[in-house]
């Protein structure tokens, strides 16, 4: 029997506090955050958020058993998750029972669907909205794919489009546009299985580019239109936000680890040394001083290790082509989506690999003229080391329960067709209690 995929996450009550645990499972690191979410008043720049996050515990561990965002070694992933969760629990003094997790691999893909239903000139009801969204969702099912998000991005009544909430309005025909974001079902189930082997429940699974956008974009950016590039170790994802909604997502399995591998091969050094050189001295843009500045490396050959000194320019020449390749792939994915980059489109770079020196300038030259680095917004209690683009997705998982009510999911078969034992009076009362509270 296949393990079930997580169902829709019920949104947080705007009047109640809650303690949430999230798990960011990446190719280079696994991060567990435990936070208290307290109801807050409206913010000028983050109007969509209903709660203020304060971090109680944080644990991060070098990732093992993940390649390109997908599980390749179940035992190694389980061990790394246990260590990260244990560190966060000790810091927060809270025992974690269930988590919200992210999906980075599994060939993330976007599809846009639209549907129309007749309302015969009367006021649109909640049932009509549900009916048109069901008609959109019915077109989105594909074998072997797991739907992560079903996001309504606008309604129409007759010729009037871009309606945010049509309930109570009068028209003849109600239309809806929906963005369905999916991934490979097998990849999603393996990720869930790794978490469940640690005796943790999975409350929801969130696409990493969506989580990163929730964390780093101000409301006005999402409204006016922005492209978010999440540059991780194993994957780079492209997401478009427009009109306040996520409208497009794509990803490819090239990231910061490929830069590290290029350095290790080009200089004949160990991967750990290559990662250190990339972090300390790496960059995308050459400068006049690079030929004069030297870096110490320990090269590995047939007859052992040899210390050597090389010009920094040699390191830059190895990194620059791979960084440009990633940005050119981003540009091509944007063009392929019918969204050609231009000087007026805002580009936000986030993720650990975006911190490479000169990446912002290279993105301006290759992709778009307006570029900024995206860091987690509106969260308290993060240590200084975690206020970086590398933690954007983890913080975004804490924001997700505040906006999960915007999504539309079809009821599961178990809910839609209750067994005979639940059709009696007690069963009906139980279902009413579950749906009401």
Sine and cosine of phi, psi and omega as CSV:
sin_phi,cos_phi,sin_psi,cos_psi,sin_omega,cos_omega
0.00,0.00,0.76,-0.65,-0.03,-1.00
-0.96,0.28,0.68,-0.74,0.07,-1.00
-0.91,0.41,0.69,-0.72,-0.06,-1.00
-0.94,0.35,0.50,-0.87,0.10,-0.99
-0.99,0.14,0.44,-0.90,-0.05,-1.00
-0.90,0.43,0.61,-0.79,0.02,-1.00
-1.00,0.01,-0.10,-1.00,-0.03,-1.00
-0.88,0.48,0.67,-0.75,0.04,-1.00
-1.00,0.05,0.81,-0.59,0.02,-1.00
-0.92,0.38,0.71,-0.70,-0.04,-1.00
-0.92,0.40,0.44,-0.90,0.05,-1.00
-0.92,0.39,0.61,-0.79,0.13,-0.99
-0.93,0.38,0.73,-0.68,-0.06,-1.00
-0.93,0.36,-0.18,0.98,-0.04,-1.00
-0.95,-0.31,-0.03,1.00,-0.10,-1.00
-0.88,-0.47,0.55,-0.83,0.14,-0.99
-0.99,0.11,0.33,-0.94,0.02,-1.00
-0.42,-0.91,0.46,-0.89,0.14,-0.99
-0.95,-0.31,0.83,-0.56,-0.06,-1.00
-0.88,-0.47,0.54,-0.84,0.11,-0.99
-0.84,-0.54,0.72,-0.70,0.00,-1.00
-0.76,-0.65,0.40,-0.92,-0.05,-1.00
-0.70,-0.71,0.92,-0.40,0.05,-1.00
-0.99,-0.12,0.95,-0.30,-0.06,-1.00
-0.98,-0.20,0.99,-0.16,-0.04,-1.00
-0.94,-0.33,0.02,-1.00,-0.01,-1.00
-0.97,0.24,-0.51,0.86,-0.03,-1.00
-0.97,-0.23,-0.48,0.88,-0.04,-1.00
-0.53,-0.85,0.40,-0.91,0.11,-0.99
-0.87,-0.49,0.81,-0.59,-0.07,-1.00
-0.87,-0.50,0.75,-0.66,0.13,-0.99
-0.91,-0.42,0.81,-0.59,0.07,-1.00
-0.88,-0.47,0.72,-0.70,0.15,-0.99
-0.89,-0.45,0.80,-0.60,-0.10,-0.99
-0.65,-0.76,0.49,-0.87,0.17,-0.99
-0.99,-0.14,0.77,-0.63,0.04,-1.00
-0.95,-0.31,0.89,-0.46,0.00,-1.00
-0.95,-0.32,0.66,-0.75,0.03,-1.00
-0.83,0.56,0.64,-0.77,-0.02,-1.00
-0.68,-0.73,0.35,-0.94,0.08,-1.00
-0.96,0.29,0.18,-0.98,-0.03,-1.00
-0.90,0.43,0.66,-0.75,0.05,-1.00
-0.98,-0.20,0.50,-0.86,-0.04,-1.00
-0.93,0.38,-0.65,0.76,-0.08,-1.00
-0.99,-0.13,-0.35,0.94,-0.03,-1.00
-0.82,-0.57,0.89,0.45,-0.12,-0.99
-0.93,0.37,-0.40,0.92,-0.05,-1.00
-0.97,0.24,-0.21,0.98,-0.06,-1.00
-1.00,-0.01,0.68,-0.73,-0.03,-1.00
-0.97,-0.23,-0.25,0.97,-0.07,-1.00
-0.75,-0.67,0.39,-0.92,0.10,-1.00
-0.97,-0.26,0.77,-0.64,-0.07,-1.00
-1.00,-0.04,0.73,-0.69,0.17,-0.99
-0.80,-0.60,0.85,-0.53,-0.04,-1.00
-0.96,0.29,0.79,-0.62,0.05,-1.00
-0.98,-0.17,-0.58,0.81,-0.03,-1.00
-0.50,-0.87,0.56,-0.83,0.03,-1.00
-0.64,-0.77,0.69,-0.72,0.09,-1.00
-0.65,-0.76,0.77,-0.63,0.07,-1.00
-0.71,-0.71,0.56,-0.83,-0.17,-0.98
-0.64,-0.77,0.56,-0.83,0.09,-1.00
-0.87,0.49,0.75,-0.66,-0.06,-1.00
-0.96,0.28,0.63,-0.78,0.07,-1.00
-0.70,-0.71,0.58,-0.82,0.07,-1.00
0.98,0.18,0.20,0.98,0.04,-1.00
-0.88,-0.48,0.74,-0.67,0.07,-1.00
-0.69,-0.73,0.82,-0.58,-0.03,-1.00
0.86,0.51,0.50,0.86,0.02,-1.00
0.99,0.13,0.01,1.00,-0.04,-1.00
-0.89,-0.46,0.45,-0.89,-0.01,-1.00
-0.96,0.28,0.79,-0.61,0.08,-1.00
-0.85,-0.52,-0.23,0.97,0.04,-1.00
-0.58,-0.82,0.98,-0.19,-0.13,-0.99
-0.88,0.47,-0.68,0.73,-0.05,-1.00
-0.92,0.40,-0.65,0.76,0.01,-1.00
-0.90,0.43,-0.67,0.74,0.03,-1.00
-0.89,0.45,-0.70,0.71,-0.01,-1.00
-0.85,0.52,-0.70,0.71,0.00,-1.00
-0.88,0.47,-0.68,0.74,-0.01,-1.00
-0.92,0.39,-0.63,0.77,0.03,-1.00
-0.89,0.45,-0.70,0.71,-0.01,-1.00
-0.85,0.52,-0.69,0.72,-0.01,-1.00
-0.91,0.42,-0.68,0.73,-0.01,-1.00
-0.91,0.41,-0.70,0.72,-0.01,-1.00
-0.92,0.40,-0.65,0.76,-0.01,-1.00
-0.88,0.47,-0.67,0.74,0.01,-1.00
-0.90,0.44,-0.67,0.74,0.02,-1.00
-0.92,0.39,-0.65,0.76,0.02,-1.00
-0.89,0.46,-0.67,0.74,0.00,-1.00
-0.90,0.45,-0.65,0.76,-0.02,-1.00
-0.94,0.35,-0.64,0.77,-0.08,-1.00
-1.00,0.06,-0.35,0.94,-0.11,-0.99
0.93,0.37,0.52,0.86,-0.05,-1.00
-0.77,-0.64,0.62,-0.78,0.08,-1.00
-1.00,-0.07,0.81,-0.59,-0.03,-1.00
-1.00,0.09,0.78,-0.62,0.04,-1.00
-0.94,-0.35,-0.53,0.85,0.02,-1.00
-0.53,-0.85,0.40,-0.92,-0.09,-1.00
-0.67,-0.74,0.36,-0.93,0.22,-0.98
-0.99,-0.15,0.78,-0.63,-0.06,-1.00
-0.88,-0.48,0.18,-0.98,-0.01,-1.00
-0.89,-0.45,0.41,-0.91,0.06,-1.00
-0.88,-0.48,0.89,-0.46,-0.02,-1.00
-0.96,-0.28,-0.67,0.75,-0.01,-1.00
-1.00,-0.03,-0.38,-0.92,0.03,-1.00
0.98,0.22,0.44,0.90,0.07,-1.00
0.78,0.63,0.91,0.40,0.06,-1.00
-0.84,0.55,0.67,-0.75,-0.03,-1.00
-0.54,-0.84,0.53,-0.85,0.01,-1.00
-0.95,-0.32,0.58,-0.82,0.18,-0.98
-0.64,-0.77,0.65,-0.76,0.06,-1.00
-0.95,-0.30,0.76,-0.65,0.01,-1.00
-0.81,-0.59,0.48,-0.88,0.10,-0.99
-0.68,-0.73,0.43,-0.90,0.02,-1.00
-0.45,-0.89,0.34,-0.94,0.03,-1.00
-0.69,-0.72,0.59,-0.81,0.09,-1.00
-0.73,-0.69,0.46,-0.89,0.00,-1.00
-0.99,0.13,0.68,-0.73,0.10,-0.99
-0.87,-0.49,0.04,1.00,0.19,-0.98
0.81,0.59,0.66,0.76,0.13,-0.99
0.97,0.26,0.12,0.99,0.03,-1.00
-0.98,-0.20,0.08,-1.00,0.01,-1.00
-0.93,0.36,0.66,-0.75,-0.02,-1.00
-0.95,0.32,0.76,-0.65,0.00,-1.00
-0.96,-0.26,0.13,-0.99,0.08,-1.00
-0.86,0.51,-0.62,0.78,0.00,-1.00
-0.90,0.44,-0.60,0.80,0.04,-1.00
-0.90,0.43,-0.68,0.73,0.03,-1.00
-0.88,0.48,-0.71,0.71,0.01,-1.00
-0.88,0.47,-0.62,0.78,-0.04,-1.00
-0.91,0.42,-0.68,0.73,-0.03,-1.00
-0.96,0.28,-0.55,0.83,0.05,-1.00
-0.94,0.35,-0.60,0.80,0.08,-1.00
-0.89,0.46,-0.62,0.78,0.01,-1.00
-0.90,0.43,-0.60,0.80,0.08,-1.00
-0.92,0.39,-0.74,0.68,-0.08,-1.00
-0.90,0.44,-0.57,0.82,-0.03,-1.00
-0.87,0.49,-0.44,0.90,-0.02,-1.00
-1.00,0.07,-0.15,0.99,-0.16,-0.99
-0.99,-0.11,-0.07,1.00,-0.07,-1.00
-0.97,0.22,0.72,-0.69,0.06,-1.00
-0.65,-0.76,0.67,-0.74,0.01,-1.00
-0.88,0.47,0.66,-0.75,0.05,-1.00
0.99,0.16,0.01,1.00,0.00,-1.00
-0.90,-0.44,0.61,-0.80,0.07,-1.00
-0.94,-0.33,0.81,-0.59,0.03,-1.00
-0.98,0.20,0.88,-0.48,0.03,-1.00
-1.00,0.01,-0.66,0.75,-0.05,-1.00
-0.60,-0.80,0.69,-0.72,0.15,-0.99
-0.85,-0.53,0.98,-0.20,-0.19,-0.98
-0.93,-0.38,0.94,-0.33,0.12,-0.99
-0.90,0.44,0.77,-0.63,-0.05,-1.00
-0.91,-0.42,0.11,0.99,0.07,-1.00
0.34,-0.94,0.48,-0.88,0.03,-1.00
-0.86,-0.51,0.30,-0.95,0.07,-1.00
-0.65,-0.76,0.50,-0.87,0.12,-0.99
-0.78,-0.63,0.95,-0.30,-0.08,-1.00
0.89,0.46,-0.84,-0.54,-0.01,-1.00
-1.00,0.00,-0.12,0.99,-0.02,-1.00
-1.00,0.07,0.87,-0.49,-0.06,-1.00
-0.91,-0.41,0.03,-1.00,0.04,-1.00
0.86,0.52,0.61,0.79,0.06,-1.00
-0.99,0.11,0.76,-0.65,-0.03,-1.00
-0.98,0.21,-0.74,0.67,-0.01,-1.00
-0.66,-0.75,0.95,-0.30,-0.10,-1.00
-0.99,0.10,-0.09,1.00,-0.09,-1.00
-0.87,0.49,0.75,-0.66,-0.01,-1.00
1.00,0.01,-0.21,0.98,0.02,-1.00
-1.00,0.07,0.40,-0.92,-0.09,-1.00
-0.95,-0.32,0.67,-0.74,0.04,-1.00
-0.14,-0.99,0.08,-1.00,0.01,-1.00
-1.00,-0.07,-0.58,0.81,-0.09,-1.00
-0.67,-0.74,0.82,-0.58,0.00,-1.00
-0.98,-0.19,0.81,-0.59,0.02,-1.00
-0.89,-0.46,0.38,-0.92,0.03,-1.00
-0.58,-0.82,0.55,-0.84,0.14,-0.99
-0.91,-0.40,0.69,-0.73,-0.05,-1.00
-0.71,-0.70,0.67,-0.74,0.08,-1.00
-0.98,-0.22,0.88,-0.48,0.00,-1.00
-0.95,-0.32,0.84,-0.55,-0.02,-1.00
-0.93,-0.36,0.83,-0.56,-0.10,-0.99
-0.73,-0.68,0.24,-0.97,0.10,-0.99
-0.59,-0.81,0.11,-0.99,0.04,-1.00
-0.88,0.47,0.78,-0.63,-0.03,-1.00
-0.89,0.46,-0.62,0.78,-0.03,-1.00
-0.90,0.44,-0.66,0.75,0.01,-1.00
-0.90,0.43,-0.65,0.76,0.01,-1.00
-0.91,0.41,-0.67,0.74,-0.02,-1.00
-0.92,0.40,-0.63,0.78,0.03,-1.00
-0.91,0.42,-0.61,0.79,0.05,-1.00
-0.90,0.43,-0.70,0.71,0.04,-1.00
-0.89,0.45,-0.64,0.77,-0.03,-1.00
-0.89,0.45,-0.64,0.77,0.02,-1.00
-0.88,0.48,-0.63,0.78,0.01,-1.00
-0.95,0.31,-0.68,0.74,-0.04,-1.00
-0.93,0.38,-0.45,0.89,0.08,-1.00
-0.92,0.40,-0.29,0.96,0.08,-1.00
-1.00,-0.03,0.24,0.97,0.00,-1.00
0.88,0.48,0.63,0.77,0.06,-1.00
-0.87,-0.50,0.64,-0.77,0.11,-0.99
-0.99,0.11,0.40,-0.92,0.05,-1.00
-0.94,-0.35,0.93,-0.36,-0.02,-1.00
-0.97,0.25,-0.62,0.78,-0.03,-1.00
-0.28,-0.96,0.39,-0.92,0.09,-1.00
-0.86,-0.51,0.81,-0.59,-0.11,-0.99
-0.88,-0.47,0.71,-0.70,0.07,-1.00
-0.90,0.43,0.75,-0.66,-0.08,-1.00
-0.83,0.56,-0.70,0.71,0.00,-1.00
-0.90,0.45,-0.51,0.86,0.06,-1.00
-0.93,0.36,-0.71,0.70,0.02,-1.00
-0.88,0.48,-0.68,0.73,0.00,-1.00
-0.89,0.45,-0.61,0.79,0.04,-1.00
-0.92,0.39,-0.66,0.75,0.04,-1.00
-0.88,0.48,-0.51,0.86,-0.07,-1.00
-0.99,0.12,-0.60,0.80,-0.23,-0.97
-0.96,-0.29,-0.35,0.94,-0.09,-1.00
-1.00,-0.07,0.75,-0.66,0.18,-0.98
-0.96,0.28,0.38,-0.92,-0.07,-1.00
-0.84,0.55,-0.65,0.76,-0.04,-1.00
-0.91,0.41,-0.57,0.82,0.05,-1.00
-0.91,0.42,-0.71,0.70,0.01,-1.00
-0.91,0.42,-0.52,0.85,-0.01,-1.00
-0.96,0.27,-0.72,0.69,-0.07,-1.00
-0.98,0.22,-0.43,0.90,0.03,-1.00
0.90,-0.44,0.83,-0.56,0.02,-1.00
-0.48,-0.88,0.52,-0.85,0.12,-0.99
-0.96,-0.26,0.81,-0.58,0.01,-1.00
-0.97,-0.26,0.82,-0.58,0.02,-1.00
-0.93,-0.37,0.94,-0.35,0.00,-1.00
-0.99,-0.15,0.96,-0.28,-0.10,-0.99
-0.98,-0.18,0.99,-0.15,0.01,-1.00
-1.00,-0.10,-0.16,-0.99,-0.01,-1.00
-0.97,0.26,-0.67,0.74,-0.07,-1.00
-0.96,-0.27,-0.38,0.93,-0.04,-1.00
-0.66,-0.75,0.41,-0.91,0.15,-0.99
-0.83,-0.55,0.78,-0.63,-0.01,-1.00
-0.90,-0.44,0.51,-0.86,0.00,-1.00
-0.87,-0.50,0.81,-0.58,0.06,-1.00
-0.71,-0.70,0.60,-0.80,-0.01,-1.00
-0.92,-0.40,0.78,-0.62,0.12,-0.99
-0.92,-0.40,0.73,-0.68,0.00,-1.00
-0.46,-0.89,0.63,-0.78,-0.01,-1.00
0.87,0.49,0.42,0.91,0.00,-1.00
0.99,0.12,0.07,1.00,-0.07,-1.00
-0.83,-0.55,0.45,-0.89,0.19,-0.98
-0.98,0.21,0.86,-0.51,-0.12,-0.99
-0.90,-0.44,-0.21,0.98,-0.03,-1.00
-0.34,-0.94,0.62,-0.78,0.06,-1.00
-0.60,-0.80,0.63,-0.77,0.13,-0.99
-0.49,-0.87,0.33,-0.95,-0.01,-1.00
-0.45,-0.89,0.45,-0.89,0.10,-1.00
-0.62,-0.79,0.46,-0.89,-0.16,-0.99
-1.00,0.01,0.86,0.51,0.15,-0.99
-0.73,-0.69,0.77,-0.64,-0.06,-1.00
-0.39,-0.92,-0.37,-0.93,-0.09,-1.00
-0.88,0.48,-0.51,0.86,0.02,-1.00
-0.90,0.45,-0.50,0.87,0.01,-1.00
-0.93,0.36,-0.56,0.83,0.09,-1.00
-0.90,0.44,-0.71,0.70,0.01,-1.00
-0.87,0.50,-0.69,0.72,0.01,-1.00
-0.89,0.45,-0.65,0.76,0.04,-1.00
-0.87,0.50,-0.67,0.75,0.00,-1.00
-0.91,0.42,-0.71,0.70,-0.02,-1.00
-0.87,0.50,-0.66,0.75,0.00,-1.00
-0.95,0.31,-0.69,0.73,-0.07,-1.00
-0.93,0.38,-0.54,0.84,-0.04,-1.00
-0.96,-0.27,-0.02,1.00,-0.03,-1.00
0.83,0.55,0.79,0.62,0.02,-1.00
-0.81,-0.59,0.17,-0.98,0.01,-1.00
-0.95,0.32,0.41,-0.91,-0.01,-1.00
-0.87,0.49,-0.64,0.77,-0.01,-1.00
-0.89,0.45,-0.63,0.77,0.04,-1.00
-0.94,0.35,-0.59,0.81,0.02,-1.00
-0.90,0.43,-0.66,0.75,0.03,-1.00
-0.89,0.45,-0.65,0.76,0.01,-1.00
-0.90,0.43,-0.70,0.72,0.02,-1.00
-0.89,0.46,-0.67,0.75,0.01,-1.00
-0.87,0.49,-0.69,0.72,-0.05,-1.00
-0.93,0.36,-0.67,0.74,-0.11,-0.99
-0.99,0.12,-0.64,0.77,-0.16,-0.99
-0.83,-0.56,-0.13,0.99,-0.13,-0.99
-0.93,0.36,0.41,-0.91,0.05,-1.00
-0.17,-0.98,0.25,-0.97,-0.03,-1.00
-0.99,-0.16,-0.35,0.93,-0.12,-0.99
-0.90,-0.44,0.78,-0.63,0.03,-1.00
-0.96,0.27,0.47,-0.88,0.08,-1.00
-0.71,-0.70,0.24,-0.97,-0.09,-1.00
-0.90,0.43,-0.48,0.88,-0.07,-1.00
-0.99,0.16,-0.16,0.99,-0.09,-1.00
-0.90,0.44,-0.55,0.84,-0.01,-1.00
-0.94,0.34,-0.51,0.86,-0.03,-1.00
-0.99,0.12,-0.51,0.86,-0.05,-1.00
-0.99,0.15,0.74,-0.67,-0.01,-1.00
-0.92,-0.39,0.44,-0.90,0.04,-1.00
-0.80,-0.60,0.58,-0.81,-0.01,-1.00
-1.00,0.00,0.75,-0.66,0.04,-1.00
-0.73,-0.68,0.40,-0.91,0.09,-1.00
-0.91,-0.41,0.97,-0.23,-0.07,-1.00
-1.00,0.10,0.58,-0.82,-0.02,-1.00
-0.95,-0.31,0.85,-0.53,0.01,-1.00
-0.80,-0.61,-0.18,-0.98,-0.02,-1.00
-0.90,0.44,-0.56,0.83,-0.06,-1.00
-0.96,-0.28,0.61,0.80,0.10,-1.00
0.98,-0.21,-0.32,-0.95,-0.08,-1.00
-0.99,-0.16,0.59,-0.81,-0.01,-1.00
-0.74,-0.67,0.88,-0.48,0.11,-0.99
-0.94,0.35,0.61,-0.79,-0.01,-1.00
-0.51,-0.86,0.34,-0.94,0.08,-1.00
-0.87,-0.50,0.81,-0.58,-0.03,-1.00
-0.84,-0.55,0.48,-0.88,0.09,-1.00
-0.92,0.39,0.60,-0.80,0.02,-1.00
-0.85,0.52,-0.50,0.86,-0.01,-1.00
-0.85,0.53,-0.53,0.85,0.01,-1.00
-0.90,0.43,-0.65,0.76,0.04,-1.00
-0.90,0.43,-0.69,0.72,-0.01,-1.00
-0.89,0.46,-0.62,0.79,-0.01,-1.00
-0.92,0.40,-0.43,0.90,0.06,-1.00
-0.98,0.21,-0.66,0.75,-0.09,-1.00
-0.96,0.27,-0.65,0.76,-0.17,-0.99
-0.82,0.57,-0.74,0.68,-0.03,-1.00
-0.89,0.46,-0.63,0.78,-0.02,-1.00
-0.93,0.36,-0.67,0.75,0.03,-1.00
-0.88,0.47,-0.66,0.75,0.02,-1.00
-0.92,0.39,-0.58,0.81,0.03,-1.00
-0.89,0.46,-0.69,0.72,0.00,-1.00
-0.88,0.48,-0.72,0.70,-0.03,-1.00
-0.93,0.36,-0.56,0.83,0.06,-1.00
-0.93,0.38,-0.60,0.80,0.10,-1.00
-0.89,0.45,-0.65,0.76,0.07,-1.00
-0.86,0.51,-0.75,0.66,0.00,-1.00
-0.86,0.52,-0.68,0.74,-0.02,-1.00
-0.93,0.37,-0.60,0.80,0.03,-1.00
-0.91,0.41,-0.63,0.78,0.04,-1.00
-0.90,0.44,-0.68,0.74,0.04,-1.00
-0.91,0.42,-0.66,0.75,0.01,-1.00
-0.89,0.45,-0.44,0.90,0.03,-1.00
-1.00,0.10,0.07,1.00,-0.05,-1.00
0.98,0.21,0.35,0.94,-0.01,-1.00
-0.82,-0.57,0.95,0.30,-0.04,-1.00
-0.88,0.48,0.67,-0.74,0.01,-1.00
-0.93,0.37,0.56,-0.83,0.07,-1.00
-0.49,-0.87,0.15,-0.99,-0.14,-0.99
-0.91,0.42,-0.37,0.93,-0.05,-1.00
-1.00,0.02,-0.18,0.98,-0.04,-1.00
-0.99,0.14,0.77,-0.64,0.03,-1.00
-0.98,0.18,0.75,-0.67,0.01,-1.00
-0.89,-0.46,0.77,-0.64,0.02,-1.00
-0.88,-0.47,0.85,-0.52,0.01,-1.00
-0.99,-0.15,0.76,-0.65,0.07,-1.00
-0.58,-0.81,0.01,-1.00,-0.08,-1.00
1.00,-0.03,0.39,-0.92,-0.11,-0.99
-0.86,0.51,-0.63,0.77,-0.06,-1.00
-0.94,0.33,-0.28,0.96,0.02,-1.00
-0.95,0.31,-0.20,0.98,-0.04,-1.00
-0.99,0.13,-0.04,1.00,0.04,-1.00
-0.87,0.49,0.76,-0.65,-0.05,-1.00
-0.83,0.56,0.75,-0.66,0.05,-1.00
1.00,0.03,-0.07,1.00,-0.04,-1.00
-0.89,0.45,-0.63,0.78,-0.02,-1.00
-0.90,0.44,-0.69,0.73,0.00,-1.00
-0.92,0.40,-0.63,0.78,0.03,-1.00
-0.91,0.42,-0.62,0.78,0.03,-1.00
-0.91,0.41,-0.61,0.79,0.05,-1.00
-0.88,0.47,-0.63,0.77,-0.05,-1.00
-0.96,0.26,-0.61,0.79,-0.15,-0.99
-1.00,-0.10,-0.62,0.79,-0.16,-0.99
-0.94,-0.33,-0.84,0.54,-0.14,-0.99
-0.41,-0.91,0.42,-0.91,-0.06,-1.00
-0.98,0.21,-0.47,0.88,-0.03,-1.00
-0.97,-0.24,0.95,-0.32,-0.05,-1.00
-0.74,-0.68,0.69,-0.73,0.16,-0.99
-0.66,-0.75,0.30,-0.95,0.06,-1.00
-1.00,-0.03,0.74,-0.67,-0.04,-1.00
-0.99,-0.11,0.83,-0.55,0.07,-1.00
-0.87,-0.50,0.35,-0.94,0.00,-1.00
-0.86,0.52,0.74,-0.67,-0.03,-1.00
-0.95,-0.32,0.57,-0.82,0.20,-0.98
0.92,0.38,0.59,0.80,0.04,-1.00
-0.77,-0.64,0.66,-0.75,-0.04,-1.00
-0.95,-0.31,0.46,-0.89,0.11,-0.99
1.00,0.05,0.06,1.00,0.06,-1.00
-0.96,0.27,0.73,-0.68,0.13,-0.99
-0.90,0.44,0.39,-0.92,-0.05,-1.00
-0.82,0.58,-0.62,0.79,-0.04,-1.00
-0.91,0.40,-0.33,0.94,-0.04,-1.00
-0.98,-0.19,0.05,1.00,0.02,-1.00
-1.00,0.02,0.59,0.81,-0.09,-1.00
-0.90,-0.43,0.23,-0.97,0.03,-1.00
-0.85,0.53,-0.38,0.93,-0.03,-1.00
-0.91,0.41,-0.33,0.95,-0.05,-1.00
-0.95,-0.30,0.22,0.98,-0.04,-1.00
-0.88,0.47,-0.72,0.69,-0.05,-1.00
-0.91,0.41,-0.64,0.77,-0.01,-1.00
-0.88,0.47,-0.69,0.72,0.02,-1.00
-0.93,0.36,-0.58,0.82,0.03,-1.00
-0.88,0.48,-0.50,0.86,0.05,-1.00
-0.91,0.42,-0.47,0.88,0.07,-1.00
-0.97,0.25,-0.45,0.89,0.00,-1.00
-0.98,0.18,-0.51,0.86,-0.13,-0.99
-0.80,0.60,-0.70,0.71,-0.01,-1.00
-0.87,0.48,-0.30,0.95,0.03,-1.00
-0.98,0.19,-0.29,0.96,-0.03,-1.00
-0.85,-0.53,0.03,1.00,-0.07,-1.00
-0.90,0.43,-0.37,0.93,0.03,-1.00
-0.92,0.40,-0.25,0.97,0.02,-1.00
-0.97,0.24,-0.22,0.98,-0.10,-1.00
-1.00,0.03,0.31,-0.95,0.04,-1.00
-0.81,-0.59,0.84,-0.54,0.05,-1.00
-0.83,-0.56,0.62,-0.79,0.08,-1.00
-0.94,0.33,0.60,-0.80,0.07,-1.00
-0.87,0.49,0.58,-0.81,0.04,-1.00
-0.94,0.35,0.31,-0.95,-0.02,-1.00
-0.88,0.47,-0.57,0.82,0.00,-1.00
-0.89,0.46,-0.59,0.80,0.01,-1.00
-0.97,0.24,-0.62,0.79,-0.09,-1.00
-0.96,0.29,-0.52,0.86,-0.03,-1.00
-0.81,-0.59,0.98,0.20,-0.02,-1.00
-0.90,0.43,0.52,-0.85,-0.02,-1.00
-0.93,0.36,0.19,-0.98,-0.06,-1.00
-0.88,0.47,-0.51,0.86,-0.05,-1.00
-0.95,0.32,-0.28,0.96,-0.03,-1.00
-0.98,-0.20,0.11,0.99,-0.02,-1.00
-1.00,0.03,-0.15,0.99,0.01,-1.00
-0.97,0.25,-0.08,-1.00,-0.06,-1.00
-0.88,0.48,-0.72,0.69,-0.03,-1.00
-0.89,0.46,-0.67,0.74,0.01,-1.00
-0.89,0.46,-0.66,0.75,0.00,-1.00
-0.92,0.39,-0.64,0.77,0.04,-1.00
-0.90,0.44,-0.66,0.75,0.02,-1.00
-0.87,0.49,-0.68,0.73,0.01,-1.00
-0.92,0.39,-0.59,0.81,0.01,-1.00
-0.92,0.40,-0.65,0.76,0.02,-1.00
-0.90,0.44,-0.66,0.75,-0.01,-1.00
-0.90,0.43,-0.65,0.76,-0.06,-1.00
-0.98,0.21,-0.35,0.94,-0.10,-1.00
-1.00,-0.09,-0.45,0.89,-0.11,-0.99
-0.80,-0.60,0.00,0.00,0.00,0.00
